[in-house]
Amino acid sequence: MTAVSPLRFPVVALVASAGGLDALSQVLGPLPADLPAAVLVAQHLDPSRTSQLTAILARRTALPVGEAADGGELVPGAVLVVPAARHLLVTSAARIGLLDTGALPPARPSADLLLATLAVTCGARALAVVLTGRGTDAQIGIRAVVHCGGTVFAQDEGTSAHFGMPGAAIGTGLVRAVLPLAEIGKAIVDHVGRYS
């Protein structure tokens, strides 16, 4: 099944957990300022602590980086980071919805929720990239991405600080490319370039 997307540009979702700061920095670092795609970042965060993730990533990439806001719009060439204690949904044509996570898991923010909604709104223009992390978050979400015509990349075991999340993704048999961390940025550029 290939979903019809209201978006005219690709959306890249980078999802990570333990070890994610370094991985996200290395993926975002080589991306050009004129990347013809919107980028969403979902890193599992402790909801009880103030996060510096957005500020740190902003210093490590040429792309503008901001915290996602409820009702905000996805735009190409910009990175939106899911805030701590919120789940992010892609709700309609290039719009963001944020939900309070509550006191209990699932993982926060949930990669599965983000990817499932990205899949049905972006169709073939969705690219999910599963980076280092413990657990299996994203495993269900990537099934939705592929079901709706999108693409999935995963970090390889050799460069993952924790292989739970990428390993679970790879175990579905749906990952298009398993890549060392240093190659993921270029693979994203090459992939999104097909839509411009």
TIRO-2110 file (N, C-alpha, C; in Angstrom, 1 decimal):
// TIRO-2110
0.8, -1.2, 0.0, N, 1, A
0.0, 0.0, 0.0, CA, 1, A
0.9, 1.2, 0.0, C, 1, A
0.6, 2.2, -0.9, N, 2, A
1.3, 3.4, -0.9, CA, 2, A
0.3, 4.6, -0.6, C, 2, A
0.6, 5.3, 0.5, N, 3, A
-0.3, 6.4, 0.9, CA, 3, A
-0.1, 7.6, 0.0, C, 3, A
-1.2, 8.3, -0.2, N, 4, A
-1.0, 9.6, -0.9, CA, 4, A
-0.7, 10.7, 0.1, C, 4, A
0.4, 11.4, -0.1, N, 5, A
0.8, 12.3, 0.9, CA, 5, A
0.4, 13.7, 0.5, C, 5, A
0.0, 14.5, 1.5, N, 6, A
-0.3, 15.9, 1.2, CA, 6, A
1.0, 16.8, 1.1, C, 6, A
2.1, 16.2, 1.6, N, 7, A
3.4, 16.9, 1.6, CA, 7, A
4.1, 16.8, 0.2, C, 7, A
4.8, 17.9, -0.2, N, 8, A
5.5, 17.9, -1.4, CA, 8, A
7.0, 17.8, -1.2, C, 8, A
7.4, 17.5, 0.1, N, 9, A
8.8, 17.3, 0.4, CA, 9, A
8.9, 16.1, 1.4, C, 9, A
10.1, 15.5, 1.4, N, 10, A
10.3, 14.4, 2.3, CA, 10, A
10.4, 14.8, 3.8, C, 10, A
10.1, 13.9, 4.7, N, 11, A
10.3, 14.1, 6.1, CA, 11, A
11.1, 13.0, 6.6, C, 11, A
12.2, 13.3, 7.3, N, 12, A
13.2, 12.4, 7.9, CA, 12, A
12.9, 12.4, 9.4, C, 12, A
12.7, 11.2, 10.0, N, 13, A
12.5, 11.0, 11.4, CA, 13, A
13.7, 10.3, 11.9, C, 13, A
14.5, 10.9, 12.8, N, 14, A
15.7, 10.3, 13.5, CA, 14, A
15.2, 9.9, 14.9, C, 14, A
15.2, 8.6, 15.2, N, 15, A
14.8, 8.2, 16.5, CA, 15, A
15.9, 7.4, 17.2, C, 15, A
16.1, 7.7, 18.5, N, 16, A
17.2, 7.2, 19.3, CA, 16, A
16.9, 7.1, 20.7, C, 16, A
17.7, 6.4, 21.4, N, 17, A
17.6, 6.3, 22.9, CA, 17, A
19.0, 6.4, 23.5, C, 17, A
19.4, 5.4, 24.3, N, 18, A
20.7, 5.5, 24.9, CA, 18, A
21.8, 5.6, 23.9, C, 18, A
22.7, 6.5, 24.1, N, 19, A
23.8, 6.8, 23.2, CA, 19, A
23.4, 7.7, 22.0, C, 19, A
22.2, 8.3, 22.1, N, 20, A
21.6, 9.0, 21.0, CA, 20, A
22.2, 10.3, 20.7, C, 20, A
22.7, 11.0, 21.7, N, 21, A
23.3, 12.4, 21.5, CA, 21, A
24.4, 12.4, 20.5, C, 21, A
25.4, 11.5, 20.7, N, 22, A
26.5, 11.4, 19.8, CA, 22, A
26.0, 10.9, 18.4, C, 22, A
25.1, 9.9, 18.3, N, 23, A
24.7, 9.5, 17.0, CA, 23, A
23.9, 10.6, 16.3, C, 23, A
23.0, 11.3, 17.0, N, 24, A
22.3, 12.4, 16.3, CA, 24, A
23.2, 13.4, 15.8, C, 24, A
24.2, 13.8, 16.6, N, 25, A
25.2, 14.8, 16.3, CA, 25, A
26.0, 14.4, 15.0, C, 25, A
26.3, 13.1, 14.9, N, 26, A
27.1, 12.7, 13.7, CA, 26, A
26.2, 12.6, 12.5, C, 26, A
24.9, 12.3, 12.7, N, 27, A
24.0, 12.2, 11.5, CA, 27, A
23.7, 13.7, 11.0, C, 27, A
23.4, 14.5, 11.9, N, 28, A
23.0, 15.9, 11.6, CA, 28, A
24.2, 16.7, 11.1, C, 28, A
25.4, 16.5, 11.6, N, 29, A
26.5, 17.3, 11.3, CA, 29, A
26.8, 17.5, 9.8, C, 29, A
26.8, 16.5, 9.0, N, 30, A
27.1, 16.6, 7.6, CA, 30, A
25.9, 17.1, 6.7, C, 30, A
24.7, 17.2, 7.3, N, 31, A
23.5, 17.6, 6.5, CA, 31, A
23.7, 19.0, 6.0, C, 31, A
23.4, 19.3, 4.8, N, 32, A
23.5, 20.7, 4.3, CA, 32, A
22.4, 21.6, 4.8, C, 32, A
22.7, 22.9, 4.8, N, 33, A
21.7, 23.9, 5.3, CA, 33, A
20.5, 23.9, 4.3, C, 33, A
20.7, 23.5, 3.1, N, 34, A
19.6, 23.6, 2.1, CA, 34, A
18.9, 22.2, 1.9, C, 34, A
19.0, 21.3, 2.9, N, 35, A
18.4, 20.0, 2.8, CA, 35, A
17.0, 20.1, 2.4, C, 35, A
16.5, 19.5, 1.3, N, 36, A
15.1, 19.6, 0.8, CA, 36, A
14.2, 18.7, 1.6, C, 36, A
14.3, 18.6, 2.9, N, 37, A
13.5, 17.8, 3.7, CA, 37, A
13.3, 18.4, 5.1, C, 37, A
12.2, 18.1, 5.7, N, 38, A
12.1, 18.4, 7.1, CA, 38, A
12.6, 17.3, 7.9, C, 38, A
13.2, 17.6, 9.1, N, 39, A
13.8, 16.6, 10.0, CA, 39, A
13.1, 16.6, 11.4, C, 39, A
12.7, 15.5, 11.8, N, 40, A
12.2, 15.3, 13.2, CA, 40, A
13.1, 14.5, 14.0, C, 40, A
13.4, 14.9, 15.3, N, 41, A
14.3, 14.1, 16.2, CA, 41, A
13.5, 13.7, 17.4, C, 41, A
13.5, 12.4, 17.6, N, 42, A
12.8, 11.9, 18.8, CA, 42, A
13.9, 11.1, 19.6, C, 42, A
14.4, 11.6, 20.7, N, 43, A
15.4, 11.0, 21.6, CA, 43, A
14.7, 10.8, 22.9, C, 43, A
14.8, 9.5, 23.4, N, 44, A
14.2, 9.2, 24.7, CA, 44, A
14.9, 10.1, 25.7, C, 44, A
14.0, 10.8, 26.5, N, 45, A
14.5, 11.8, 27.5, CA, 45, A
13.8, 11.5, 28.8, C, 45, A
14.5, 11.8, 29.9, N, 46, A
13.9, 11.8, 31.3, CA, 46, A
13.0, 13.0, 31.4, C, 46, A
11.7, 12.7, 31.5, N, 47, A
10.7, 13.9, 31.6, CA, 47, A
10.8, 14.7, 32.8, C, 47, A
11.6, 14.3, 33.8, N, 48, A
11.7, 15.1, 35.0, CA, 48, A
12.9, 16.0, 35.0, C, 48, A
13.7, 16.0, 33.9, N, 49, A
14.9, 16.8, 33.8, CA, 49, A
14.8, 17.8, 32.6, C, 49, A
15.3, 19.0, 32.8, N, 50, A
15.4, 19.9, 31.7, CA, 50, A
16.3, 19.4, 30.6, C, 50, A
15.9, 19.4, 29.4, N, 51, A
16.7, 18.9, 28.3, CA, 51, A
17.5, 20.0, 27.6, C, 51, A
18.7, 19.8, 27.3, N, 52, A
19.5, 20.7, 26.5, CA, 52, A
19.7, 20.2, 25.1, C, 52, A
19.0, 19.1, 24.7, N, 53, A
19.2, 18.5, 23.4, CA, 53, A
19.1, 19.4, 22.2, C, 53, A
18.1, 20.3, 22.2, N, 54, A
17.9, 21.2, 21.1, CA, 54, A
19.1, 22.1, 21.0, C, 54, A
19.5, 22.7, 22.1, N, 55, A
20.6, 23.7, 22.1, CA, 55, A
21.9, 23.0, 21.6, C, 55, A
22.1, 21.8, 22.1, N, 56, A
23.4, 21.0, 21.7, CA, 56, A
23.4, 20.7, 20.2, C, 56, A
22.3, 20.2, 19.7, N, 57, A
22.2, 19.8, 18.3, CA, 57, A
22.3, 21.1, 17.4, C, 57, A
21.8, 22.2, 17.9, N, 58, A
21.8, 23.4, 17.1, CA, 58, A
23.3, 23.9, 16.8, C, 58, A
24.2, 23.5, 17.8, N, 59, A
25.6, 23.9, 17.6, CA, 59, A
26.3, 22.9, 16.7, C, 59, A
25.7, 21.8, 16.3, N, 60, A
26.4, 20.7, 15.6, CA, 60, A
25.9, 20.5, 14.2, C, 60, A
25.1, 21.4, 13.7, N, 61, A
24.6, 21.2, 12.3, CA, 61, A
24.4, 22.6, 11.7, C, 61, A
24.4, 22.6, 10.4, N, 62, A
24.2, 23.9, 9.6, CA, 62, A
22.7, 24.1, 9.5, C, 62, A
21.9, 23.1, 9.8, N, 63, A
20.4, 23.3, 9.7, CA, 63, A
19.9, 24.1, 11.0, C, 63, A
18.9, 24.9, 10.8, N, 64, A
18.3, 25.5, 12.0, CA, 64, A
17.6, 24.4, 12.8, C, 64, A
17.7, 24.4, 14.1, N, 65, A
17.2, 23.4, 15.0, CA, 65, A
16.3, 24.1, 16.1, C, 65, A
15.1, 23.6, 16.2, N, 66, A
14.2, 24.2, 17.2, CA, 66, A
13.4, 23.1, 17.9, C, 66, A
12.7, 23.5, 19.0, N, 67, A
11.9, 22.5, 19.7, CA, 67, A
10.5, 22.5, 19.0, C, 67, A
10.0, 21.3, 18.8, N, 68, A
8.7, 21.2, 18.2, CA, 68, A
7.6, 21.8, 19.1, C, 68, A
6.6, 22.5, 18.5, N, 69, A
5.5, 23.1, 19.2, CA, 69, A
4.2, 22.6, 18.7, C, 69, A
3.3, 22.5, 19.6, N, 70, A
1.9, 22.0, 19.2, CA, 70, A
1.3, 22.9, 18.1, C, 70, A
0.9, 22.3, 17.0, N, 71, A
0.3, 23.1, 15.9, CA, 71, A
1.3, 23.6, 15.0, C, 71, A
2.6, 23.4, 15.3, N, 72, A
3.7, 23.9, 14.4, CA, 72, A
3.7, 23.2, 13.1, C, 72, A
4.4, 23.8, 12.1, N, 73, A
4.4, 23.3, 10.8, CA, 73, A
5.8, 22.7, 10.4, C, 73, A
5.8, 21.6, 9.7, N, 74, A
7.0, 21.1, 9.2, CA, 74, A
7.4, 21.9, 8.0, C, 74, A
8.7, 22.2, 7.9, N, 75, A
9.2, 22.9, 6.7, CA, 75, A
10.5, 22.3, 6.3, C, 75, A
10.8, 22.2, 5.0, N, 76, A
12.1, 21.6, 4.6, CA, 76, A
13.2, 22.5, 5.0, C, 76, A
14.3, 21.8, 5.3, N, 77, A
15.5, 22.5, 5.7, CA, 77, A
15.6, 22.9, 7.1, C, 77, A
14.8, 22.3, 8.0, N, 78, A
14.7, 22.6, 9.4, CA, 78, A
14.6, 21.4, 10.2, C, 78, A
15.1, 21.4, 11.5, N, 79, A
15.1, 20.3, 12.4, CA, 79, A
14.2, 20.6, 13.6, C, 79, A
13.2, 19.8, 13.9, N, 80, A
12.4, 19.9, 15.1, CA, 80, A
12.6, 18.8, 16.0, C, 80, A
12.9, 19.1, 17.3, N, 81, A
13.2, 18.2, 18.3, CA, 81, A
12.0, 18.0, 19.2, C, 81, A
11.6, 16.7, 19.4, N, 82, A
10.4, 16.5, 20.3, CA, 82, A
10.8, 16.8, 21.7, C, 82, A
10.0, 17.7, 22.4, N, 83, A
10.4, 18.0, 23.8, CA, 83, A
10.2, 16.9, 24.8, C, 83, A
10.9, 16.9, 25.9, N, 84, A
10.8, 15.9, 26.9, CA, 84, A
9.4, 15.9, 27.4, C, 84, A
8.9, 14.7, 27.8, N, 85, A
7.6, 14.5, 28.4, CA, 85, A
6.4, 14.7, 27.4, C, 85, A
6.7, 14.7, 26.1, N, 86, A
5.7, 14.9, 25.1, CA, 86, A
5.9, 13.8, 24.0, C, 86, A
4.8, 13.4, 23.4, N, 87, A
4.8, 12.5, 22.2, CA, 87, A
4.5, 13.4, 21.1, C, 87, A
5.1, 13.2, 19.9, N, 88, A
4.8, 14.0, 18.7, CA, 88, A
4.1, 13.2, 17.7, C, 88, A
3.0, 13.8, 17.2, N, 89, A
2.2, 13.2, 16.1, CA, 89, A
2.3, 14.1, 14.9, C, 89, A
2.4, 13.5, 13.7, N, 90, A
2.3, 14.3, 12.5, CA, 90, A
0.8, 14.2, 12.1, C, 90, A
0.0, 15.3, 12.3, N, 91, A
-1.4, 15.2, 12.4, CA, 91, A
-2.1, 15.4, 11.0, C, 91, A
-1.6, 16.3, 10.2, N, 92, A
-2.2, 16.5, 8.9, CA, 92, A
-1.1, 17.2, 8.0, C, 92, A
-1.6, 17.9, 7.0, N, 93, A
-0.6, 18.5, 6.0, CA, 93, A
0.5, 19.3, 6.7, C, 93, A
1.6, 18.7, 7.1, N, 94, A
2.8, 19.3, 7.6, CA, 94, A
2.5, 20.0, 9.0, C, 94, A
1.6, 19.4, 9.8, N, 95, A
1.3, 20.0, 11.1, CA, 95, A
1.8, 19.0, 12.2, C, 95, A
2.1, 19.6, 13.3, N, 96, A
2.6, 18.8, 14.5, CA, 96, A
1.5, 18.8, 15.6, C, 96, A
1.4, 17.7, 16.2, N, 97, A
0.6, 17.6, 17.4, CA, 97, A
1.4, 17.0, 18.6, C, 97, A
1.3, 17.6, 19.7, N, 98, A
2.1, 17.2, 20.9, CA, 98, A
1.1, 16.7, 21.9, C, 98, A
1.4, 15.5, 22.5, N, 99, A
0.6, 15.0, 23.6, CA, 99, A
1.5, 14.8, 24.9, C, 99, A
0.9, 15.1, 26.0, N, 100, A
1.6, 14.8, 27.3, CA, 100, A
1.7, 13.3, 27.4, C, 100, A
2.9, 12.9, 27.9, N, 101, A
3.2, 11.5, 28.0, CA, 101, A
2.6, 10.8, 29.2, C, 101, A
2.3, 11.5, 30.2, N, 102, A
1.8, 10.9, 31.5, CA, 102, A
3.0, 10.3, 32.3, C, 102, A
2.7, 9.7, 33.4, N, 103, A
3.8, 9.3, 34.3, CA, 103, A
4.4, 7.9, 33.9, C, 103, A
3.7, 7.2, 33.1, N, 104, A
4.2, 5.8, 32.8, CA, 104, A
4.7, 5.7, 31.4, C, 104, A
5.6, 4.7, 31.1, N, 105, A
5.9, 4.4, 29.7, CA, 105, A
4.7, 4.1, 28.9, C, 105, A
4.7, 4.1, 27.6, N, 106, A
5.8, 3.8, 26.7, CA, 106, A
7.0, 4.8, 26.8, C, 106, A
8.0, 4.4, 26.0, N, 107, A
9.2, 5.3, 26.0, CA, 107, A
8.8, 6.7, 25.6, C, 107, A
9.5, 7.7, 26.1, N, 108, A
9.1, 9.1, 26.0, CA, 108, A
10.3, 9.9, 25.4, C, 108, A
10.1, 10.5, 24.2, N, 109, A
8.9, 10.4, 23.4, CA, 109, A
8.9, 9.1, 22.6, C, 109, A
7.7, 8.7, 22.2, N, 110, A
7.5, 7.4, 21.5, CA, 110, A
7.9, 7.5, 20.1, C, 110, A
8.9, 6.7, 19.7, N, 111, A
9.2, 6.6, 18.2, CA, 111, A
8.1, 5.9, 17.5, C, 111, A
7.4, 4.9, 18.1, N, 112, A
6.4, 4.2, 17.4, CA, 112, A
5.2, 5.2, 17.1, C, 112, A
4.8, 6.0, 18.0, N, 113, A
3.7, 7.0, 17.7, CA, 113, A
4.1, 8.0, 16.6, C, 113, A
5.3, 8.5, 16.7, N, 114, A
5.8, 9.4, 15.7, CA, 114, A
5.8, 8.8, 14.3, C, 114, A
6.4, 7.6, 14.2, N, 115, A
6.6, 7.0, 12.9, CA, 115, A
5.2, 6.5, 12.3, C, 115, A
4.3, 6.0, 13.2, N, 116, A
3.0, 5.6, 12.6, CA, 116, A
2.3, 6.7, 12.0, C, 116, A
2.3, 7.9, 12.7, N, 117, A
1.6, 9.0, 12.1, CA, 117, A
2.3, 9.6, 11.0, C, 117, A
3.6, 9.6, 11.0, N, 118, A
4.4, 10.1, 9.8, CA, 118, A
4.1, 9.2, 8.6, C, 118, A
3.9, 7.9, 8.8, N, 119, A
3.7, 7.0, 7.7, CA, 119, A
2.4, 7.3, 7.0, C, 119, A
1.3, 7.5, 7.8, N, 120, A
0.0, 7.7, 7.2, CA, 120, A
-0.2, 9.1, 6.6, C, 120, A
0.6, 10.1, 7.0, N, 121, A
0.5, 11.5, 6.5, CA, 121, A
1.5, 11.7, 5.4, C, 121, A
2.7, 11.0, 5.4, N, 122, A
3.7, 11.3, 4.4, CA, 122, A
4.0, 10.2, 3.4, C, 122, A
3.4, 9.0, 3.6, N, 123, A
3.5, 8.0, 2.6, CA, 123, A
5.0, 7.7, 2.2, C, 123, A
5.2, 7.7, 0.9, N, 124, A
6.5, 7.4, 0.3, CA, 124, A
7.5, 8.4, 0.6, C, 124, A
7.1, 9.6, 1.1, N, 125, A
8.1, 10.7, 1.4, CA, 125, A
8.6, 10.5, 2.8, C, 125, A
8.2, 9.5, 3.6, N, 126, A
8.7, 9.3, 4.9, CA, 126, A
10.0, 8.5, 4.9, C, 126, A
11.0, 9.0, 5.7, N, 127, A
12.2, 8.2, 5.9, CA, 127, A
12.4, 8.1, 7.4, C, 127, A
12.4, 6.9, 7.9, N, 128, A
12.7, 6.6, 9.3, CA, 128, A
14.1, 6.1, 9.4, C, 128, A
14.9, 6.7, 10.4, N, 129, A
16.2, 6.3, 10.7, CA, 129, A
16.3, 5.9, 12.1, C, 129, A
16.6, 4.6, 12.4, N, 130, A
16.6, 4.1, 13.7, CA, 130, A
18.1, 4.0, 14.2, C, 130, A
18.4, 4.8, 15.2, N, 131, A
19.7, 4.9, 15.7, CA, 131, A
19.8, 4.2, 17.1, C, 131, A
21.0, 4.2, 17.6, N, 132, A
21.3, 3.5, 18.9, CA, 132, A
20.3, 3.7, 19.9, C, 132, A
20.1, 2.6, 20.7, N, 133, A
19.1, 2.7, 21.8, CA, 133, A
18.8, 1.4, 22.4, C, 133, A
18.4, 1.4, 23.6, N, 134, A
17.9, 0.1, 24.3, CA, 134, A
16.4, -0.1, 23.9, C, 134, A
16.0, -1.3, 24.0, N, 135, A
14.6, -1.6, 23.9, CA, 135, A
14.2, -1.8, 22.4, C, 135, A
12.9, -1.8, 22.2, N, 136, A
12.4, -2.1, 20.8, CA, 136, A
11.5, -1.0, 20.2, C, 136, A
11.5, 0.2, 20.9, N, 137, A
10.7, 1.3, 20.3, CA, 137, A
11.1, 1.6, 18.9, C, 137, A
10.2, 1.8, 18.0, N, 138, A
10.3, 2.1, 16.6, CA, 138, A
10.0, 0.8, 15.8, C, 138, A
10.0, -0.4, 16.4, N, 139, A
9.8, -1.6, 15.7, CA, 139, A
8.4, -1.6, 15.0, C, 139, A
7.4, -1.1, 15.8, N, 140, A
6.0, -1.1, 15.2, CA, 140, A
5.9, 0.1, 14.2, C, 140, A
6.5, 1.2, 14.6, N, 141, A
6.4, 2.4, 13.7, CA, 141, A
7.0, 2.2, 12.3, C, 141, A
8.1, 1.4, 12.3, N, 142, A
8.7, 1.2, 10.9, CA, 142, A
7.9, 0.3, 10.1, C, 142, A
7.1, -0.6, 10.7, N, 143, A
6.2, -1.4, 10.0, CA, 143, A
5.1, -0.5, 9.3, C, 143, A
4.7, 0.5, 10.0, N, 144, A
3.7, 1.4, 9.4, CA, 144, A
4.4, 2.2, 8.2, C, 144, A
5.6, 2.7, 8.5, N, 145, A
6.3, 3.5, 7.4, CA, 145, A
6.4, 2.7, 6.1, C, 145, A
6.8, 1.4, 6.2, N, 146, A
7.0, 0.6, 5.0, CA, 146, A
5.6, 0.2, 4.4, C, 146, A
4.7, 0.0, 5.3, N, 147, A
3.3, -0.3, 4.8, CA, 147, A
2.7, 0.8, 3.9, C, 147, A
3.1, 2.0, 4.3, N, 148, A
2.6, 3.2, 3.6, CA, 148, A
3.5, 3.7, 2.5, C, 148, A
4.5, 2.9, 2.1, N, 149, A
5.4, 3.2, 1.0, CA, 149, A
6.7, 3.9, 1.4, C, 149, A
7.0, 4.2, 2.6, N, 150, A
8.2, 4.9, 3.1, CA, 150, A
9.4, 4.0, 3.2, C, 150, A
10.5, 4.5, 3.7, N, 151, A
11.8, 3.9, 3.7, CA, 151, A
12.3, 3.9, 5.1, C, 151, A
13.1, 2.8, 5.4, N, 152, A
13.7, 2.8, 6.8, CA, 152, A
15.2, 2.5, 6.6, C, 152, A
16.0, 3.2, 7.3, N, 153, A
17.5, 3.0, 7.5, CA, 153, A
17.7, 2.6, 9.0, C, 153, A
18.7, 1.9, 9.3, N, 154, A
19.1, 1.6, 10.7, CA, 154, A
20.6, 1.6, 10.8, C, 154, A
21.0, 2.0, 12.0, N, 155, A
22.5, 2.0, 12.4, CA, 155, A
22.9, 0.6, 12.6, C, 155, A
24.2, 0.3, 12.1, N, 156, A
24.7, -1.0, 12.3, CA, 156, A
25.1, -1.3, 13.7, C, 156, A
25.3, -2.6, 14.0, N, 157, A
25.7, -3.0, 15.4, CA, 157, A
27.1, -2.5, 15.8, C, 157, A
28.0, -2.5, 14.8, N, 158, A
29.4, -2.1, 15.1, CA, 158, A
29.5, -0.6, 15.6, C, 158, A
28.7, 0.2, 15.1, N, 159, A
28.8, 1.7, 15.5, CA, 159, A
27.7, 2.1, 16.6, C, 159, A
26.8, 1.2, 17.0, N, 160, A
25.8, 1.5, 17.9, CA, 160, A
26.3, 1.3, 19.4, C, 160, A
26.1, 2.3, 20.2, N, 161, A
26.4, 2.2, 21.6, CA, 161, A
25.5, 1.2, 22.2, C, 161, A
24.2, 1.1, 21.8, N, 162, A
23.3, 0.1, 22.2, CA, 162, A
22.5, -0.4, 21.0, C, 162, A
22.4, -1.7, 20.8, N, 163, A
21.9, -2.2, 19.5, CA, 163, A
20.4, -2.6, 19.7, C, 163, A
19.8, -2.4, 20.8, N, 164, A
18.4, -2.8, 21.0, CA, 164, A
17.5, -2.3, 19.9, C, 164, A
17.4, -1.0, 19.8, N, 165, A
16.4, -0.4, 18.9, CA, 165, A
16.8, -0.7, 17.4, C, 165, A
18.0, -0.4, 17.0, N, 166, A
18.3, -0.8, 15.6, CA, 166, A
18.2, -2.3, 15.3, C, 166, A
18.6, -3.1, 16.3, N, 167, A
18.5, -4.5, 16.1, CA, 167, A
17.1, -5.0, 16.0, C, 167, A
16.2, -4.5, 16.8, N, 168, A
14.8, -4.8, 16.6, CA, 168, A
14.2, -4.4, 15.3, C, 168, A
14.6, -3.2, 14.8, N, 169, A
14.2, -2.7, 13.5, CA, 169, A
14.7, -3.7, 12.4, C, 169, A
15.9, -4.0, 12.5, N, 170, A
16.5, -4.9, 11.4, CA, 170, A
15.9, -6.3, 11.5, C, 170, A
15.5, -6.7, 12.7, N, 171, A
14.9, -8.0, 12.8, CA, 171, A
13.5, -8.1, 12.1, C, 171, A
12.9, -7.0, 11.8, N, 172, A
11.6, -7.1, 11.0, CA, 172, A
11.8, -7.5, 9.6, C, 172, A
13.0, -7.3, 9.1, N, 173, A
13.2, -7.6, 7.6, CA, 173, A
12.8, -6.5, 6.7, C, 173, A
12.4, -5.3, 7.3, N, 174, A
11.9, -4.2, 6.5, CA, 174, A
12.9, -3.0, 6.3, C, 174, A
14.1, -3.1, 6.9, N, 175, A
15.0, -2.0, 6.8, CA, 175, A
15.7, -2.0, 5.4, C, 175, A
15.6, -0.9, 4.7, N, 176, A
16.2, -0.8, 3.4, CA, 176, A
17.7, -0.9, 3.4, C, 176, A
18.4, -0.2, 4.4, N, 177, A
19.8, -0.1, 4.5, CA, 177, A
20.3, -0.1, 5.9, C, 177, A
21.2, -1.0, 6.3, N, 178, A
21.9, -1.0, 7.6, CA, 178, A
23.3, -0.4, 7.4, C, 178, A
23.5, 0.7, 8.1, N, 179, A
24.6, 1.6, 7.8, CA, 179, A
25.5, 1.9, 9.0, C, 179, A
26.8, 2.0, 8.9, N, 180, A
27.6, 2.6, 9.9, CA, 180, A
27.2, 4.0, 10.1, C, 180, A
27.4, 4.5, 11.4, N, 181, A
27.0, 5.9, 11.7, CA, 181, A
27.5, 6.9, 10.8, C, 181, A
28.8, 6.8, 10.4, N, 182, A
29.5, 7.8, 9.6, CA, 182, A
28.9, 7.9, 8.1, C, 182, A
28.1, 6.9, 7.7, N, 183, A
27.5, 6.9, 6.4, CA, 183, A
26.1, 7.3, 6.3, C, 183, A
25.4, 7.5, 7.5, N, 184, A
24.0, 7.7, 7.5, CA, 184, A
23.6, 9.1, 6.9, C, 184, A
24.4, 10.1, 7.3, N, 185, A
24.1, 11.5, 6.8, CA, 185, A
24.1, 11.5, 5.3, C, 185, A
25.1, 11.0, 4.6, N, 186, A
25.2, 11.0, 3.2, CA, 186, A
24.0, 10.2, 2.6, C, 186, A
23.7, 9.1, 3.2, N, 187, A
22.6, 8.3, 2.7, CA, 187, A
21.3, 9.1, 2.8, C, 187, A
21.1, 9.9, 3.8, N, 188, A
19.9, 10.7, 3.9, CA, 188, A
19.9, 11.7, 2.8, C, 188, A
21.0, 12.4, 2.6, N, 189, A
21.1, 13.4, 1.5, CA, 189, A
20.8, 12.8, 0.1, C, 189, A
21.3, 11.6, -0.1, N, 190, A
21.1, 10.9, -1.4, CA, 190, A
19.6, 10.5, -1.5, C, 190, A
19.1, 10.1, -0.5, N, 191, A
17.7, 9.6, -0.5, CA, 191, A
16.7, 10.8, -0.8, C, 191, A
16.8, 11.8, 0.0, N, 192, A
15.9, 12.9, -0.1, CA, 192, A
16.1, 13.7, -1.4, C, 192, A
17.3, 13.6, -2.0, N, 193, A
17.6, 14.3, -3.2, CA, 193, A
16.8, 13.7, -4.4, C, 193, A
16.3, 12.5, -4.2, N, 194, A
15.4, 11.9, -5.3, CA, 194, A
14.1, 12.6, -5.4, C, 194, A
13.7, 13.4, -4.4, N, 195, A
12.4, 14.0, -4.5, CA, 195, A
12.5, 15.5, -4.9, C, 195, A
13.7, 16.0, -5.1, N, 196, A
13.8, 17.4, -5.4, CA, 196, A
14.0, 17.6, -6.9, C, 196, A
END
